[in-house]
Amino acid sequence: MLKKRKLLIITSLTLCVLVSSFALGVSFAEKKISGSIRILGWEGYEFTEAFKEFKEKYGVTIDPTYIASNDEIFAKLKAGAEYDIVTPNQANIEQLVVNNLLQPIDVSKIPNYKNLDPGILDAMEMFNFEGKVWAVPINFGKNDVVYNADKVGPLESYWDLLKPEWKGRYIMQDEALGAITQAAKATGKKGDPSLLTPEEFAKAKDFLIKLKKGARAIVISKGEAKSMLISGEVDLQATSGDLMIAKLAKEEGYNLEWNIPKEGTLVFIDSYCIPVNAPNPEAAYALINEVLTPYVQHVGVVKNYWGAVTTDVKPLLSEEEKSLYPYDTLVEFFAESKPNGPLPLEPGKYATMADWIEMWQEVKAAP
């Protein structure tokens, strides 16, 4: 009887410890992580400053490899490259899942998952397949036009860039999803811009070829875009513009601003996913939990002009930060500005992902 009582006491204490761990928002993964966390994703998604305390606390390093487009994630994973975290947006998740390149997410290992905003959860249907979660949102945003406000004003319409006076004064980003989505909207696409009929696809291609002919360059990084804008080499970034470019430029004393032309733009939700061959998956879980903390959402996400995905960050936001995105009405925001759905993988009524990639290569190669 005494032994049984001791066993019950020990079991109760163990349960208390487990419950306390969850109450404090500490995942089991965080207690035993070590080594390197390799990230394949967009520049900035390693959140260098915001993750500083995390790295010091657990003695880990975060080693990023930057991408210029979401297509690189598929190509590198398909070739067998090993990363612990990749950062696709919602339109690219399905391709990675059906090719067995991601492992499903065990949300019980992410205590902060419960703090995701209802608006984000409502829009997350594209992260879930076969009854499983494959991605955890880290931020959301939009592809604005970024411009040098000392030289030009907001761009009213994408079509204005085809006028002779704009030739050589703007750049485009080497990123198929953003460019084709913006072109589709410019040429009248309504509804999900990932579902383009052959006619809609042809219109977008024709527009992009004309836009490319007048562009000064197609840049491959955010840093290159920022340098060309602040140097005065160009006045505007036309496709896949990132508010972080404007933010970094403002910190250096340059006057970059942004706007969305009347036709609309791409709205995205970017995520952390764990590849099926991740060498350090427990550390990946710990980092995913960390990215959902109020501190990282504020310092890493909001202060870089992206939208936060959790509710508990809101008390930390300044009035200016709150004005960047409609945090109180995210459900309505995503219903009205629906992010691209998965690009079709098989031939049928709509252009496939392979068609999009091929078309973008043709646009870049056009004289």
Phi, psi and omega in degrees: 000318180297317180298321179296319180296319179298318180298319179296319180296314180297317179298318179297318179297319179299316179298321179298318180297317180297314179298318180298321180299316179292321181298327180275357180075030181252120181277157178297327182300323183295337186280344186229016183279155178195176174080208184255143173248111183267123182246132171248112184183190181291146176302129182106339183277004169270353173043061188308309183287316184292332180268003185302311181295321179299315181295320180291321183296319186255358178066034179252162172245152175243118186244104184270147165240123187273148176249158173256343177205159179297334181300330182295330180297311179299313185298316183290317179293321179298328180280356176099005179297146184252122175223156179270330180218139170235159190235057179287162171264180192297333184283346186252357185296313186301318180302319180291324181291310185292341176265012176057042181256350179240154170257146179297150182271130173267097186293344177293342177271004183234082182306325183283356177302329182294345183269003179298139181296139178305326179295323177290315179301321181294326181272358187275008183302333181281355176266354187243127178222146175055032179073015181235154176265130184245350184209150177242121182297141177245334178193175171219167181183197183210152179268091179280167163276127179253132186219157176278105187289348175281348184240327182219167177257187180301148178273120182286317184217145174302328182295337178299331183291344178277355178287147184305326184292346180265353185301126178080005185252005181222162177237164175235156178264141178283077185207108189296314186301310182295314184296314183290323177298314180296321178294321178298317178293322180297329183262015168102010180294132174245152181081201184296114182289353176281345182256086183253123174291165178306321179294315179295322180295317180295321179296317180297318180297314180300318179297316182294323178296318177295319180295319181296323181299330180266356184282145175290322181194160167253114187267155184252357180214160176294324179297320178295318179299313180299315182299318181290328179286316184281338179281345182088004179296325174223166182255344191202146169255122190271324184235145177055038177291141184243129180299336178298328177299314179295321181298312181295322179294319179298323179297336179264004176094011179261152188256074174263135178234183185208157173199168176248121176301164189298338181283344180104185184204180175281133172248132185231157167235113179267158191217167166255129175234156179249116178299154182297332181255025181303127181285340184225063188294325181294322176293325177298317177299318180298320181290323177298317177298321181293322183293342179266007176285154178303322182296311182291322178298326180279303186286320183274322185264295188296318182290350172257016172072020170264169179269136178284151184251359181247159180276329187283358175276341188303320179297342181274348188278138173284168179297323178296318180294321178295332184284345183289327182219151182279072186299332182278349183223045183294327178301312179293322181301312182285335175290322181279317181249068187295127176298154177306136172280183179299136174289133180304138180261336182247145178301146180177228184287332187240159176298139182271171176302319178299323177297318180298313182296316180296317181299317181296323177296322178293321178298314181296327182277348182295141180293000000 
